[in-house]
Amino acid sequence: MASARGRAEDFLELVERARRGRLKVYLGFAAGVGKTYRMLEEARALAARGGDVVLGLVDTHGRAETAALLAGLEQVPLRRVEYRGVTVEEMDLDAVLARRAGVTIVDEIAHTNAPGSRNRKRYQDVLELLAAGLNVVCAFNVQHLESLNDVVARHTGVLVRETIPDTFLKQADQIVTLDISMEDLTERLAAGKIYPSERVPQALANFFRPENLSALRELALREVAESLERAGAVRPAGEAARKTAGPGQRVMVCIASSSPRAAELLRRGSRMAGRYSTDWLVVYVQTRREAPDVIDAERQRHLLQNIAVARELGAEVVRLESEDPAAALVAFARAHGVAHLVIGRSHDPWWRRVTGRSIMQQMVARAEGLDLHILALERKG
């Protein structure tokens, strides 16, 4: 009976997927690589062949060559919002839904919508369009992927605050990476084709340093390669017959209820699950000292933030109750087809490490038969 129900659920999932719109993503590694330009070129080509194309929102950033491509394309009027004495323009989601075009172009997916909007983020607007059966072409840069937040900060020294969950990119039916040489990009910047001339020196001295661009370019190319591999379109040499990892290859990330470093652990766990093409779990253990009516407000805030990040990254979050966290975590992993346990390196007091009472040491001792990944995380504070 269980297997029959599983088949029915699989069929219903296929039906729902067929009802959804298609998503195409132009992925870049920096401003100025040509994402908006290429989207508008595609829009014009589709319209020339008789396609029903509208612009939901396009930001030309004042670039004349990009703005020139707007001519002749239908644009859904933007929604004007007053916020703190300033008028801002947002995509009019209801108007786009009502227009029901064959293809809708949406730019700046990582954008945070003005207060009072139905959705907090523009990528959520796109998800609503897809759920309504509308096809969308959109664009963003790789540094906006949530799971890469720490990697980007480590490589570039820039903390990107506008992020998109990896689950969004995984829904894409087609991903196009825009790859130009760093020399061409810096020439475009110096010529004032990306930012106004007064911003160029600061950009060259900060974000547009060669080492930053090289790291971001590599991340973008790797992301597309991994996305293709997850979709089954590409297999590494010698692995053509390898099947997608099933439940027996699950990744499980173990977090403390109030760890300030958990967000980084979650992002890295998400990347690992993507590489193994499997679902993943985030599990924390609540002891009596961490019950909701005992835990202090700051620790509770950390926990809720970590749960929100985990769910945004596509994880299933599980709470266990036990006075022996290590034993509870390992037992849960064995019972739920987990192959890869992920924990952060312990920064417990020296006496706890010497006596072998740290969670990390207990996990090492108990995790026989499981792959235990101990990740070094940046210290906070």
C-alpha positions as CSV (number, residue, x, y, z in Angstrom):
1,M,0.0,0.0,0.0
2,A,2.8,2.4,0.9
3,S,4.4,1.9,-2.5
4,A,1.1,2.6,-4.3
5,R,0.7,5.8,-2.4
6,G,4.2,6.8,-3.3
7,R,3.5,6.3,-7.0
8,A,0.3,8.4,-6.7
9,E,2.2,11.1,-5.0
10,D,4.9,11.0,-7.7
11,F,2.3,11.3,-10.4
12,L,0.6,14.3,-8.6
13,E,4.0,16.0,-8.4
14,L,4.5,15.5,-12.1
15,V,1.1,17.0,-12.7
16,E,1.8,20.0,-10.5
17,R,5.2,20.5,-12.2
18,A,3.5,20.5,-15.6
19,R,1.2,23.3,-14.5
20,R,4.0,25.5,-13.4
21,G,5.6,28.0,-15.7
22,R,9.2,27.5,-17.1
23,L,12.1,29.4,-15.6
24,K,15.2,30.6,-17.4
25,V,18.1,32.2,-15.4
26,Y,20.9,34.4,-16.7
27,L,23.6,34.0,-14.1
28,G,26.5,36.5,-13.9
29,F,29.5,37.0,-11.7
30,A,29.5,40.8,-11.5
31,A,27.7,43.9,-12.6
32,G,28.2,44.7,-16.2
33,V,28.7,41.2,-17.7
34,G,25.6,41.7,-19.8
35,K,22.7,39.9,-18.0
36,T,20.0,42.6,-18.7
37,Y,21.3,43.2,-22.2
38,R,21.1,39.5,-23.1
39,M,17.6,39.2,-21.6
40,L,16.4,42.1,-23.7
41,E,18.0,40.6,-26.8
42,E,16.2,37.4,-26.2
43,A,12.9,39.3,-25.6
44,R,13.3,41.1,-28.9
45,A,14.1,37.8,-30.7
46,L,11.0,36.1,-29.2
47,A,8.8,39.1,-30.1
48,A,10.2,39.1,-33.7
49,R,9.0,35.5,-34.1
50,G,5.5,36.4,-32.9
51,G,6.0,35.5,-29.2
52,D,3.9,37.2,-26.5
53,V,6.6,38.9,-24.4
54,V,6.3,41.6,-21.7
55,L,8.8,43.3,-19.4
56,G,7.7,42.9,-15.8
57,L,10.7,44.9,-14.6
58,V,13.9,45.8,-16.2
59,D,16.7,48.0,-14.7
60,T,19.0,49.4,-17.4
61,H,21.2,51.1,-14.7
62,G,21.4,54.1,-17.0
63,R,23.3,52.2,-19.7
64,A,22.4,53.7,-23.1
65,E,23.2,50.5,-25.1
66,T,20.9,48.5,-22.8
67,A,18.1,51.1,-22.8
68,A,18.1,51.2,-26.6
69,L,16.9,47.6,-26.6
70,L,13.6,48.6,-24.8
71,A,12.3,50.2,-27.9
72,G,9.2,48.3,-29.3
73,L,8.9,45.9,-26.3
74,E,5.7,46.0,-24.1
75,Q,6.3,47.0,-20.5
76,V,3.8,46.4,-17.8
77,P,3.5,49.7,-15.9
78,L,5.4,49.7,-12.6
79,R,3.7,50.2,-9.2
80,R,4.7,53.4,-7.4
81,V,5.2,53.2,-3.7
82,E,5.8,56.0,-1.2
83,Y,8.4,55.0,1.4
84,R,9.9,57.5,3.9
85,G,9.2,60.4,1.7
86,V,10.7,58.8,-1.4
87,T,8.8,57.3,-4.4
88,V,10.1,53.9,-5.4
89,E,9.0,51.8,-8.3
90,E,8.3,48.1,-8.0
91,M,7.1,45.4,-10.4
92,D,3.2,45.3,-10.4
93,L,2.7,41.6,-9.6
94,D,-1.0,41.7,-10.0
95,A,-0.8,43.5,-13.3
96,V,1.7,40.9,-14.6
97,L,-0.5,38.1,-13.4
98,A,-3.5,39.6,-15.1
99,R,-1.6,40.2,-18.4
100,R,-0.7,36.5,-18.6
101,A,2.0,36.9,-21.3
102,G,3.8,34.0,-22.9
103,V,7.1,35.1,-21.4
104,T,7.8,37.7,-18.7
105,I,11.2,39.3,-18.2
106,V,12.1,40.1,-14.6
107,D,15.4,41.8,-13.6
108,E,17.2,42.2,-10.2
109,I,15.8,39.0,-8.6
110,A,17.6,39.5,-5.3
111,H,15.9,42.9,-4.7
112,T,13.9,43.5,-1.5
113,N,10.5,44.9,-2.2
114,A,9.2,48.0,-0.6
115,P,7.4,47.6,2.7
116,G,3.7,46.8,2.2
117,S,4.4,44.6,-0.9
118,R,2.7,41.2,-0.9
119,N,6.1,39.4,-1.1
120,R,9.2,40.5,0.8
121,K,11.6,39.6,-2.1
122,R,11.3,39.8,-5.9
123,Y,12.3,36.2,-6.3
124,Q,9.1,35.4,-4.4
125,D,7.1,37.4,-7.0
126,V,8.7,35.2,-9.6
127,L,7.7,32.0,-7.8
128,E,4.1,33.3,-7.7
129,L,4.3,33.9,-11.5
130,L,5.6,30.4,-12.0
131,A,2.9,28.9,-9.8
132,A,0.3,30.6,-12.0
133,G,1.7,28.9,-15.0
134,L,3.6,31.9,-16.4
135,N,7.1,31.5,-18.0
136,V,9.8,33.8,-16.7
137,V,13.3,34.8,-17.8
138,C,15.3,36.5,-15.0
139,A,18.8,37.4,-14.0
140,F,21.1,37.7,-11.0
141,N,24.7,37.4,-10.0
142,V,26.2,34.4,-8.3
143,Q,27.2,36.3,-5.1
144,H,23.5,36.6,-4.3
145,L,23.1,32.8,-3.7
146,E,22.5,32.3,0.0
147,S,24.7,29.2,0.4
148,L,27.7,31.1,-1.1
149,N,27.3,34.1,1.3
150,D,30.3,33.1,3.5
151,V,32.4,32.0,0.6
152,V,31.9,35.3,-1.2
153,A,32.7,37.3,2.0
154,R,35.8,35.2,2.5
155,H,37.1,35.8,-1.0
156,T,36.1,39.4,-1.5
157,G,35.7,40.9,1.9
158,V,32.2,42.0,0.9
159,L,29.1,40.7,2.9
160,V,26.2,40.5,0.4
161,R,23.0,41.3,2.2
162,E,20.5,40.7,-0.6
163,T,20.4,36.9,-1.1
164,I,18.3,34.3,-2.9
165,P,17.8,30.7,-1.6
166,D,19.5,28.0,-3.6
167,T,16.1,26.3,-4.0
168,F,15.2,29.1,-6.4
169,L,18.0,28.3,-8.8
170,K,17.3,24.5,-8.5
171,Q,13.8,25.2,-10.1
172,A,15.4,26.7,-13.2
173,D,14.7,24.8,-16.4
174,Q,17.6,26.5,-18.1
175,I,20.7,28.4,-16.7
176,V,22.9,30.5,-18.9
177,T,26.1,31.8,-17.5
178,L,27.5,35.1,-18.9
179,D,31.2,34.7,-19.0
180,I,33.4,37.5,-20.3
181,S,37.1,38.0,-19.6
182,M,38.1,40.1,-16.7
183,E,40.1,42.4,-19.0
184,D,36.9,43.1,-21.1
185,L,34.9,43.7,-17.9
186,T,37.4,46.2,-16.4
187,E,37.6,47.9,-19.8
188,R,33.8,48.3,-19.7
189,L,34.0,49.7,-16.2
190,A,36.8,52.2,-17.0
191,A,34.8,53.4,-20.1
192,G,31.9,54.2,-17.8
193,K,29.6,51.5,-19.3
194,I,28.8,49.9,-15.9
195,Y,28.9,52.8,-13.3
196,P,29.0,56.6,-13.7
197,S,32.6,57.8,-14.1
198,E,32.8,59.2,-10.5
199,R,32.2,55.7,-9.1
200,V,34.8,53.9,-11.2
201,P,37.9,54.5,-9.1
202,Q,36.2,53.2,-5.9
203,A,34.9,50.1,-7.8
204,L,38.3,49.3,-9.2
205,A,39.9,49.6,-5.7
206,N,37.2,47.5,-4.0
207,F,34.8,45.0,-5.5
208,F,36.3,45.0,-9.0
209,R,39.8,43.9,-8.0
210,P,41.2,41.2,-10.2
211,E,41.3,38.6,-7.4
212,N,37.7,39.3,-6.5
213,L,36.5,39.0,-10.1
214,S,38.5,35.8,-10.6
215,A,36.9,34.2,-7.5
216,L,33.4,35.2,-8.5
217,R,33.9,34.0,-12.1
218,E,35.0,30.6,-10.9
219,L,32.0,30.4,-8.5
220,A,29.6,31.2,-11.3
221,L,31.1,28.6,-13.7
222,R,31.2,26.0,-11.0
223,E,27.6,26.7,-10.0
224,V,26.3,26.1,-13.5
225,A,28.4,22.9,-13.9
226,E,27.0,21.6,-10.6
227,S,23.4,22.5,-11.7
228,L,23.8,20.6,-14.9
229,E,25.2,17.6,-13.1
230,R,22.3,17.7,-10.6
231,A,19.9,17.7,-13.6
232,G,21.6,14.7,-15.1
233,A,22.8,16.6,-18.2
234,V,26.5,16.2,-17.4
235,R,28.4,13.4,-15.7
236,P,32.0,13.5,-14.6
237,A,34.3,11.2,-16.6
238,G,33.9,7.6,-15.5
239,E,30.6,8.3,-13.7
240,A,28.2,8.1,-16.7
241,A,26.3,5.2,-15.0
242,R,26.1,6.7,-11.6
243,K,22.6,7.2,-10.3
244,T,21.3,10.1,-8.3
245,A,21.9,9.6,-4.6
246,G,18.8,8.3,-2.8
247,P,17.7,8.5,0.8
248,G,20.6,6.4,1.8
249,Q,23.0,9.2,0.9
250,R,21.2,11.9,2.9
251,V,23.1,14.8,4.4
252,M,22.3,15.7,8.0
253,V,23.6,19.0,9.5
254,C,23.7,19.1,13.3
255,I,23.4,22.5,14.9
256,A,23.4,23.7,18.5
257,S,20.2,25.5,19.5
258,S,21.9,28.9,19.8
259,S,25.2,28.7,17.8
260,P,26.0,32.1,16.2
261,R,28.0,30.2,13.6
262,A,25.2,27.9,12.5
263,A,24.3,29.9,9.4
264,E,27.7,29.2,7.9
265,L,27.4,25.5,8.7
266,L,23.9,25.4,7.1
267,R,25.2,27.0,3.9
268,R,28.0,24.6,3.6
269,G,25.7,21.7,4.3
270,S,23.4,22.9,1.5
271,R,26.3,22.9,-0.9
272,M,27.2,19.4,0.1
273,A,23.6,18.1,-0.4
274,G,23.7,19.7,-3.9
275,R,26.9,17.9,-4.8
276,Y,25.4,14.6,-3.7
277,S,22.1,15.4,-5.4
278,T,20.1,14.4,-2.3
279,D,17.7,15.9,0.2
280,W,19.1,17.1,3.5
281,L,18.1,17.5,7.2
282,V,18.9,20.0,9.9
283,V,18.7,18.5,13.3
284,Y,19.1,20.1,16.7
285,V,18.7,18.6,20.2
286,Q,16.7,20.4,22.9
287,T,17.8,19.5,26.4
288,R,15.8,20.4,29.6
289,R,18.1,23.5,29.9
290,E,17.1,24.6,26.4
291,A,13.3,24.2,26.7
292,P,11.3,27.2,25.3
293,D,10.3,28.4,28.8
294,V,13.9,28.3,30.0
295,I,16.1,29.5,27.1
296,D,16.8,33.2,27.1
297,A,15.5,35.6,24.5
298,E,18.8,36.0,22.6
299,R,19.4,32.2,22.3
300,Q,15.8,31.8,21.2
301,R,16.3,34.5,18.5
302,H,19.5,32.7,17.2
303,L,17.6,29.4,17.0
304,L,14.6,30.9,15.1
305,Q,17.0,32.7,12.7
306,N,18.9,29.4,12.1
307,I,15.7,27.5,11.4
308,A,14.6,30.2,9.0
309,V,17.9,30.0,7.1
310,A,17.7,26.2,7.0
311,R,14.2,26.2,5.5
312,E,15.1,28.9,3.0
313,L,18.0,26.7,1.8
314,G,15.6,23.8,1.3
315,A,16.3,21.6,4.4
316,E,13.8,19.7,6.5
317,V,14.3,20.9,10.2
318,V,13.9,18.4,13.0
319,R,13.9,19.0,16.8
320,L,14.9,16.1,19.1
321,E,14.6,16.1,22.9
322,S,17.3,14.3,24.8
323,E,19.9,14.8,27.6
324,D,22.5,13.0,25.5
325,P,22.7,15.1,22.2
326,A,25.4,13.0,20.6
327,A,23.6,9.7,21.1
328,A,20.3,11.2,19.9
329,L,21.8,12.7,16.8
330,V,23.6,9.5,15.7
331,A,20.5,7.3,16.5
332,F,18.3,9.6,14.4
333,A,20.8,9.5,11.5
334,R,20.9,5.7,11.5
335,A,17.1,5.5,11.6
336,H,16.6,7.9,8.7
337,G,19.0,6.8,6.0
338,V,21.6,9.5,6.6
339,A,25.1,8.8,5.2
340,H,26.8,12.2,5.8
341,L,26.8,13.8,9.3
342,V,28.0,17.4,9.3
343,I,29.1,19.2,12.4
344,G,31.1,22.3,13.3
345,R,34.5,22.1,14.9
346,S,34.1,22.4,18.6
347,H,35.3,25.5,20.5
348,D,34.5,24.0,23.9
349,P,36.6,24.9,26.9
350,W,39.9,23.0,27.2
351,W,38.8,20.9,30.2
352,R,35.8,19.6,28.2
353,R,38.1,18.5,25.4
354,V,40.6,16.9,27.7
355,T,37.9,14.9,29.5
356,G,36.4,13.8,26.2
357,R,33.1,15.3,27.0
358,S,32.8,17.7,24.0
359,I,29.9,16.9,21.5
360,M,32.4,16.7,18.7
361,Q,34.4,14.0,20.4
362,Q,31.3,12.1,21.4
363,M,30.1,12.2,17.8
364,V,33.5,10.9,16.5
365,A,33.3,8.0,19.0
366,R,29.7,7.0,18.1
367,A,29.5,7.6,14.4
368,E,30.9,4.3,13.2
369,G,29.7,3.5,9.7
370,L,28.7,7.1,9.0
371,D,30.8,9.7,7.1
372,L,31.4,12.5,9.7
373,H,32.3,15.9,8.3
374,I,33.8,18.2,10.8
375,L,33.9,21.7,9.4
376,A,36.2,24.5,10.6
377,L,34.1,27.7,11.0
378,E,35.0,31.3,11.5
379,R,35.0,32.4,15.1
380,K,32.5,35.2,15.7
381,G,33.4,38.0,18.0
